[in-house]
Amino acid sequence: MELVILAVILILVLIALGLLTNVFFSFLTMSLFGGAYFAGTSRERLKQVFKLANLKLVDKLLDLGSGDGRIVSAAAQAWVKATGVEINPYYVWLSRQRIKHLKLTQKAKIVRIDLWQFDTSPYSVVVVYGIGYMMERLKKKLERELKPGSRIISVYFPIPGWQAVKELGDVKLYIIE
Ligand SMILES: C[S@@+](CC[C@H](N)C(=O)[O-])C[C@H]1O[C@@H](n2cnc3c(N)ncnc32)[C@H](O)[C@@H]1O
């Protein structure tokens, strides 16, 4: 009995240490390299993103600020070519590990770059889970670069001045005219 309690305590301590390490590296790399604190898209929102995206095999998906790579990996698992753009080297490393582990390197890649320096024009589907203050600037960039018919999925933060074509919860789909 005592052994079981000890084992449970040990497991809890290990989980807490794992979480603390993650938070520590997030804040450390954030202050060194910039970017926002990573809040991954929840499972529920992930479903909404993919419903709205309605991906076809010919699509090329881009996740701007790709965090731990969950969107990029999920798209690649659906056989769609997917790229993540991430400024924080810790998340770049983490997401590349995920892609390798899931054997998705043929379909998925992560580019370590500031999203403002990245050309979005080759992509037909762009996912953004940005930060409120960057949406106005992001809108101008996407208007300049994306081709008519490109789909943009925005999680949580609406794109100012654009009319969503469809929404599920707080996830919105926009289409470039
Ligand atoms: C809210 S998280 C979203 C992560 C992922 N897209 C998801 O939905 O799970 C935003 C991510 O954008 C990254 N980020 C913030 N500013 C960036 C920039 N200028 N260039 C590239 N990535 C950036 C952050 O490091 C963070 O990982």
The ligand as an SDF file (V2000), in Angstrom:
LIG
                    3D

 27 29  0  0  0  0  0  0  0  0999 V2000
   -1.1400   31.1060  -29.5940 C   0  0  0  0  0  0  0  0  0  0  0  0
    0.2650   30.1480  -30.1390 S   0  0  0  0  0  0  0  0  0  0  0  0
   -0.4880   29.1250  -31.3860 C   0  0  0  0  0  0  0  0  0  0  0  0
    0.2520   27.8550  -31.6890 C   0  0  0  0  0  0  0  0  0  0  0  0
   -0.3420   26.9380  -32.7660 C   0  0  0  0  0  0  0  0  0  0  0  0
   -0.6290   27.6490  -33.9850 N   0  0  0  0  0  0  0  0  0  0  0  0
   -1.6180   26.2830  -32.2850 C   0  0  0  0  0  0  0  0  0  0  0  0
   -2.6870   26.7110  -32.7160 O   0  0  0  0  0  0  0  0  0  0  0  0
   -1.5560   25.3450  -31.4880 O   0  0  0  0  0  0  0  0  0  0  0  0
    1.1250   31.4130  -31.0810 C   0  0  0  0  0  0  0  0  0  0  0  0
    2.5180   30.9870  -31.5320 C   0  0  0  0  0  0  0  0  0  0  0  0
    3.0190   32.0290  -32.3940 O   0  0  0  0  0  0  0  0  0  0  0  0
    4.4130   32.1750  -32.1780 C   0  0  0  0  0  0  0  0  0  0  0  0
    4.7910   33.5360  -32.6410 N   0  0  0  0  0  0  0  0  0  0  0  0
    4.4930   34.7330  -32.0620 C   0  0  0  0  0  0  0  0  0  0  0  0
    5.0050   35.7520  -32.7790 N   0  0  0  0  0  0  0  0  0  0  0  0
    5.6370   35.1870  -33.8500 C   0  0  0  0  0  0  0  0  0  0  0  0
    6.3580   35.7060  -34.9440 C   0  0  0  0  0  0  0  0  0  0  0  0
    6.5320   37.0250  -35.0870 N   0  0  0  0  0  0  0  0  0  0  0  0
    6.8660   34.8600  -35.8700 N   0  0  0  0  0  0  0  0  0  0  0  0
    6.6880   33.4990  -35.7340 C   0  0  0  0  0  0  0  0  0  0  0  0
    6.0240   32.9420  -34.6930 N   0  0  0  0  0  0  0  0  0  0  0  0
    5.5020   33.7560  -33.7710 C   0  0  0  0  0  0  0  0  0  0  0  0
    4.5620   31.9700  -30.6650 C   0  0  0  0  0  0  0  0  0  0  0  0
    5.9030   31.6390  -30.3200 O   0  0  0  0  0  0  0  0  0  0  0  0
    3.5480   30.8450  -30.4080 C   0  0  0  0  0  0  0  0  0  0  0  0
    4.1620   29.5710  -30.5060 O   0  0  0  0  0  0  0  0  0  0  0  0
  1  2  1  0
  2  3  1  0
  2 10  1  0
  3  4  1  0
  4  5  1  0
  5  6  1  0
  5  7  1  0
  7  8  2  0
  7  9  1  0
 10 11  1  0
 11 12  1  0
 11 26  1  0
 12 13  1  0
 13 14  1  0
 13 24  1  0
 14 15  1  0
 14 23  1  0
 15 16  2  0
 16 17  1  0
 17 18  1  0
 17 23  2  0
 18 19  1  0
 18 20  2  0
 20 21  1  0
 21 22  2  0
 22 23  1  0
 24 25  1  0
 24 26  1  0
 26 27  1  0
M  CHG  2   2   1   9  -1
M  END
$$$$
